[in-house]
């Protein structure tokens, strides 16, 4: 007993001093505070041997895992909870245990005091938004017949401070099959991650409403020490991602020469494209990807990010192994999606109602060539460097690409490139203000996938880049027509049309110049069929809806993300894992803010037509 009292006194002192600790309580019990927070998750493992709960407990910021059936839980837990109340003004304790098979609900939330009702309802709402959880019920128990951990044999509710909020979770083990209780690993993981996400949101809501602290006070201050496996997996995913450059590997090296030959042949012979040698073995990269132990990560948000990225890299490896074959297009449709009827109709409408504004190239001074464009882009890089002196990247003139391309934060420009002077500002904001800014801001995040790009980031990224063109007044009718034309080209490719047929449709039906139509068709048919170009218009449409809903546009520049990642990003920012954007692009500052305000009030993408 003296040893227990001494150990407990030490625990209370560490809580008071806000010291992180992992304590073994003999013979088999463990008390962990990865952060000293007004929260404790209780799992009496001896009472409820459950594989999901054994994993769930590890994901919580503070937990007490009791394996010893003879332990007096009340003797330990009551002083700890009271100490947490003293430090924070209130505390939340949640216990989980497995229900018997007769329980109808997926989860029953047990409470014994009315003051817990609101936070229990919040938890219930979060749980029911999860796909793997269909039914939740809140039950109010009497104080003399309370839930398991706080029953009279464990801790008397009457003896606890009224600022201690208790909830018990009785969980139906849907992840166990049959009388022999066979584990269904994917169901178990989805269930655990759903509960963990809901508990995390409830924890921050509880802090906001019931304690003297602010949620931001509980950011993870030293994530690298807290999540060593996460950093290891992130580094390995980044290493595998950087073994290859997907766009360079699927883009022809002879685009300019192919155009000259195509024009010389009077547009009747399908051009032959050449590609860079494959510097990787896709099978080896796949093997490395699936050697990563993502299943051992207990933070569901971080695990989701990594699992999603691994899946995308796997699909890209399949595409590269099928480069130039029919399977490449099938892989592209998985990674980048397809053109649906609604998007096709929008593209056709844009091409119908917009008039072609002929590019101004009548005088030499109306044209900007590659070297001058590179100098103007460098001036924009210098502007960004004034915001953060550590920012730095380069501009490269190359003869093995067609047009302009940002690759890992570097602006690559074809030596043969030229453009109308009235398009320079818009293109710089597209390439530098969006692609380079999001790369650099993503580079400031602890996880490398935010600079490399989360899976499916291209739609939002390209939509944002085109929006940047509009905000600085450089989104011409021709540019909108090209975005719509790309959708048409992807649609025809999906339908089985040949290179020549799609090129002819763009020229004859939609009146594109032959060189423009060639470039559009080449981009879509490269490597066997790349559907990525349809994302520019669909991304712009989705982004205008995002803006009109009043949501924060600057958040989208924190890295290369996609829209449905925003709740995860906000959660990880609240935890202190992710940072707010370091650089702000020019198009989100004066004098361009008025254009953004006007966009919120208008009718969306068709308002952009000049």
N, C-alpha and C positions, 0 to 999 in steps of 0.2 A: 504493500500500500504506500510506503514512504517513497519507493522508487516511482510509483505512478504519479504521486503528488509532485515530485521533483520534475518529472518529465512534462507534466501538464503545465506547471509553472513556467517552464522554459518555452513551451508552445505559446502560452499567453503573452509572454514577453516578446517573442518574435512577431506575433500579430501586432502588438502595440508599436513595435519598431518598423513595421512594414517590411519584414525580411522574408524573402522567398525561402521555403523549406520543404523537404521531404523527410518525414519521420516514420520510422518503423516502431509500432507499438506492440511489444511482445504479447503472444508469440507469433501471430501471423497477420497483423493488421497494419494498415498504411494510411497515414494522413498526409495529404499533399496540398500545398498552396503554391502553385506556379506564379500566382500573384496574390497578394493579400487583398481580398475583395469581400464585399458584404454578401457572400454567397457560399453555400456548401452543398455539394451533391453527396448523398449518402447511399451506399450500396452494401446491404448486408448479404454478402456472398454466400455465407454458410446457410442462409435461409432460402435463397433463391438462386440456385446454380443455373445461370443463363449465359450462353455464349455472346449474345448481343450486348447485354448489360456489362459483361466483363470488358468489352471493348469500349462501350459508351462512356464508362466512368473515366477512362484515360483522356477523353477529349475535353473534360471540364476543367476550368481554371483552378478550382479548389474542390477536393473530394476526400471522402473518408470511406475506405473500403474495409469492411469488417469481415474477417474470415473465422474468427473465434466465437463460437456459439455461447461461450461462458462469459464473454466480456460484458461488463456493465456499461452499455452505451451511454446511459444518462450521466454517469459519472464524468465522462469525457466531453460529451457533446454540449451539455447545458452551459458550462463555463466558457467554452469556445464561442458559442452563439452570443452569449451575453457580452463577451469581449468585443465581438464584431459590432454589436449594437452600440457599445461605448465609443467605438472608433468612427462609425459611419452613421449612427442615428437609427439604423434599421438593418436587418439582414434577412436573406431569403434562404430557406433550406428546402431542398427537393430530394425525395427518396423515390427510387424506382424498384419495382419487383415484377416478376412474371406472374400473370394471371393464369387461372386454370382454363382449360379448353372450352368451358361452357360460357365464358364471357363473350357477349355479342359484340361489344365495341372493341375497336382496335386499342384504344387507351381510355381508361377511366381516371379522371383527375379527382383525387380526394382532398377535401379541405375540411377544417374543423372550426374556422372562425370566419365571420362575415367580412372582416377587413381584408381577407385574401381573395374575395370573390372577383374583384376587378382584374387582378393580375392573373388569376386562374382563367378567366374568360379570354384575356389576351393570349395566354399560352395556347388555349384551345383553338383560337382563331388561327394562330401560326401553324399549329399542327395540321389543321384541316386544309390548309393551302398546299400541303405536300401531296404529291401524287400517290405515294405509297401508303398514306394514311387516309382512310375513308370516313371513319366515325369516331367521334370523341364525345364523352359525356362527363359533366362535372357533378360530383356527388358530395353532399355535405354530411359529414359524419358527426356524431355526438362526441363530446369531450371524453366520455367514459368508454367510447367504442371507436376510438380514432384509428387512423391507419397505422401500419405496422411499426414503424420506427418510433412513433410517439405514443404508442399504447401505454397503459399504466405499467406494464412490465418493463418498459424501456425509459421513456421520458414523459413525465406528467406535463400536459399542456398547461395546466393551471399554474405550474411553477415557472413557466417561461415568460420572459418579457413580452409585453403585448406588441412590441415592435419587431418580434420575430415572426416572419411569415412562413408558414409551412404548407407544402403541397406534396401529396403522394401520387405517384404515377403507377397504375396497375396496367401492365402492358401485355397484350395478347401476343404470344410468340408465333406469329404468322410465318416466320422464317424457319420453323421446325416442322418437318413432315412426318406424319404417320406415328404409330405407337413407338417406333424405335427412335423418334425425335431426330431424324436425319437433318443435318444443317443444309439450308439452301443459301449458299454464300452470297450470291448477288442480292437476293431479297434481304438478307441480314444486313448487308452493307447499306442498301438504300434506306432501310428502316432506321438504322443507327444514324446515318447522316441527316435524315429528316428530323429526327428528335434532337440531334445536336444543334442543327441550325435554329430550330424553334426555341430551344433553351437559351442559346446565345442571344437571340433577339429579346427574349423575355428578361434575361439578365440585365440588358442595357435599359429596357423600359422600366424595370423595377428601380434601377439606380436613379433614373431621371425623375420618377414620381415620388419615391418613398425615402430616399436617403438625402444626406446633406451634401453629397458629392455630385459632380457632373460626369456623364458617361465618358467624356474625353479624358478624365483623370485616370481611367483604367486602360489606356492604350498600352500595348505591349512595348515596353521601353527597350528591351534587348531581344528582338526576335531571333537573331542568329544563335543566341544561347538557348532560347526556348524551343527552337524547331530545327535541330541539327539535320534530321533526315530530310526535311523540306528543302534546306539549302543544298544538300547533296544531290537530291533528285533534280532540282532546278538547274544546277551546274551541268549535270549530265545531259539533261534535255537540251540545254543551250549548246553543248558541245556537239551533239548529234545534229542539231538544226544547222549549225555553222559549217558542217562538213560539205555542204552543197548550197548553191544558189538556185532555187527552183526556177525563177523567171528567166535567168540567163540560160539555164540548161534547156528550157523549152522554147526559147526565142531563136529564130534563125540568125546565123552570123552573116548571111549573104543577102539580106533583105534589099539593099540598094541595088545590087547587081541583078537580083531576081526581078525587080521592078523594071529595070532597063530591058531585060530580055523579054519580059511579058509584054511590054509596050512595043518592042521591035517585032514581036510575033502577032501583032494586031489583036492582043487579048484573047487568043484562041487556044493557047496551049497552057495547061496547068503548070505553074512554076515549080521548080525543084528547089527545095530549101535544104540547107546544110546546117548542122548543129554542132555544138561543142562536144568534145569527147566526155564521156561519163566518168567523173573522177571518183565515184563511190560504188560500192556494191550494195544495192538496196536491201538485199537479204541480211547482210551483216548489220546494217543500221536497225532493221526491224528486230533482230535478235537482241541488240543492245537496249532498245526501247523497252522490250518486255522482260528484261532483267531488272528493271527498276521496281522497287518494292513500294509502289504507290499505295497498295492496299494497307500498308502499315501506318499511313498517315491518319491521324484521328481528327484533324480539323477538316470538316467536310467541304468547306469553301476552297481551301487550298488543294485538297485531294481532287476536287472536281476540275480545277484549273489544269492540273497536271494530267489527269486522265483524258481530258478533252484534247489537250495538246498532243499527247502521245497518239491518240486515235487519228488526228489530222496528219501527223508525220508518217504514220503507217500508211494512210491512204495516198499520200504524196509519193512514198517509195513505190507503191504499186503503180502509180501513174508513170513515174520515171522508168520503171522496168518495162512499161508498155509504150514508151515513146515511139511515135510513128505508126502505132498499131491501133486497131479498133478499141482495144481495152483502155486506151488513154482517155477517150471521150467519156466512157462509162465512169471512169474514176473522177474526171472533171465534174461530171454531173453530181457526184457524191460530195465533193469538196466545195465546189462553188455554186451548185444549184443549177436550175434550169429556168427557161422563160415560160412563165404561166400565161394564161389567156389575158388576165387583167393587165399585166405588164406589157404584153404585146399590143393591146388596145391603146394604152397610153402612148407607146412609142409611135404607133401609126397615127394617132391624133396629133402629136407634135409635128410629125413630118407633113401632115396634111395642112395644118394651119400656119406653119412658119414659112416665111419667105427666105430664100437664100440671099444672104448679104455677101456679095462678092468681096473677097479679101483685097485690101488695098496694097497692091504691090506694083503700082505703075511707075513709081520713082524709086531710085536706089535708097534714098533716105527712109522710105516706108518699110524697108526690110531690115530685120535684125538677124545677123549671121551668128554662128556658133560662138566665136570668140567674144563678140560683144555681149551676147546673152550670158556667157560665163562670168564676165566682169560685173554685169548687173545683178546676177545671182549672188556673187560674192559680197556685194554691197548689202544685200539683205541678210546674209550670214553675219556681217559685221554689226548690223542693227541688233540682231539677236544676241550677239556676244556682249553688247552693252548691258543686257539684262542679267547675264551670268557670265563672268569672265572665264569660267572653266569650260564654257561651250566652245567647241571647235570641230570643224569638219572641212572637207575639201570639195572642189569642183574638178571633174576630170573630163577632158575631151578625148573621145574614143572613136575608132573607125570600125568597131565590130558590133555596133548596135544601131538601131534605127530610131531616131527621135530622142526623147529624154527619159531617163529612168533613175529613180532613187534606189540605191542598193546599200543596205546597212548604214544608213545615215549619210551616204556620199552621193552627190549629184553627178550623174554621168550624162554627158551630152555628145551626140553624134557629131563628128567633124563636118558632116554634110548638112547639118541641121540649119534651118532658117525658119523664121515666122514673121507675121505682120507685127509692126511695132505696137499696134493697139492691143495685141494679145500678150505682151511681155509681162505687164504687171499681174495679170490673172494667172499666167503660168507659173510665175515665181511664187505666188501665194499657194498655188496648188502643190508644187513640188517642195519648196522650201518651207512655206508657212504651215503646211499640213504634214507632209510625209517626213520631213526632217525634224520639225518641231515635236511631233508625236514620238519619233524615234528617240530623240534626246530626252524628252520628259519620261519616256518609258525606261530609258537607261538609268534614270535617277531612282527608279523603283527597286526594291530588293530582289524581285523575281525577274529574271531576264526575259521571260516570255512577253512582258509588257513592251519591250523594245523590239523583239523579234516578231511579235504579233500573236495574239490569242487566236485560237481556231475561228475561222469565219470573220476575221476582223476587216477583210477587204471591203465588204459592202458599206459599212459605216465610214471607213477610212476614205474611200473614193467619193462617197456622198459628201463628206465633210470637205474634201479637196475641191469638188465642183462648187459647193456652196461658197467657199472662199473666193472663187472666181466671180461669183455673182455679187458678193458683198463689196468687192473692190471695183465693181462696175465693168468687169471684163468678160461676163458670160454672154457671148454673142449668139445670135440665132444659129450661125454655122456650128458653133460648139454644141448647142443643144441638139441640133440635127444629127451631129456625129454620135452623141450619146444614144439617141433614139435609133440611129442606123445600126449601131453595134447590137442592139437588142434584136433588130430585124435579122441581122447576119447570124446571130446565135440561133435564132428560131429556125431559119432555113437550114443551117447545118444540122440541128437536131432532127429535122424532118428528112434528112438524107440527101439534101441538095449538094451538088458538086461545087468546087471552088469557082469554076467558071460561071455556073448558074447563079450563085449568090452574088458574085461580082456584077453580073449583068443586071440583076434585080436592083441593086443599089444605084447603078448608073442609069438604067432605062426607066425604071418606075419612080425612083426617088430623087433623080437628077443630081447625084453626087458626081464631083469631078473624078476622072478616072484614077488619078494618083491617090486621092483620098479613099475611094472605094477599094483600091488595091490594098492600102495599108489596113483598112478595117477588116477586109476579108483575110488577109495574111494573119492578123492578130487572132482571129477566131479559129482559123484552120491550122494554126501552128501545132506541130508535134502530134497531130491526129485529131485535134478538136479541143479548144479551150473555151469554156463557157464563162470565164471570169469577166469578160467585157460587158456582160449584161448587168453586172453589179453597179456600175456607175449610175445608171438611171434609177434603178430600184433603190439604191442607197440614198440618192438625192430625194426621192419621193418620201422615203421613210423619215429622213432627217427633217424635211419641212413639217411633217406631222409632229415630230418630236418638239420642234421649236414652237409650233402653234399651241402645244399643250402647256407651254410655259416652263419647260424644264431647262436645266443649266447646260449651256452649250460648252462652257469652258472645261467642264468635267471630261468632255470627250477628247480633250487634248492631253490627258494625263499619260497616255500611252496608246498603243495600238490595240484597241478593245472593240467589242461589238455591243450593240444596244442591250441585249439581254444579260450582259455581264455587269451592267451598272449597279444592280442591287448588291452583287458580290463585291464590287469595287467600293461602294459606300460602306459596306460592313467592314471590309479590311482597312479602310481609312479610319473608321471609328475605332478600330482596335489598334491603330497606329502602325499597321504593317505597311500600308501604302501611303504615298505622299501626294499632296496637291500638286498640280502642274507647276514646273519651275519656269518655263518659258511661256509667254503669251504671244500668239501670232498677231501680226499687225492688223489683220482683218477683224479681230475682236476688240479693237481699240478705236478711239476717235481718229478720223472722222467717219468711220464706217459703222458705228453703232446704230445710226438712224436707219440704215438699210435693214438691219436685223430686226429692229422694232416694227418696221413696215411689213416685213415678211410674216410676223406673227399675226397681223391683221388681215392679210390678203387670202386669196383662194389657192395658195399652194404653188405647185410647179408651173402651172400655166401662166401665172402672173410674171414669171421670169422672162417670158417671151417678149422681145422688143418690137 
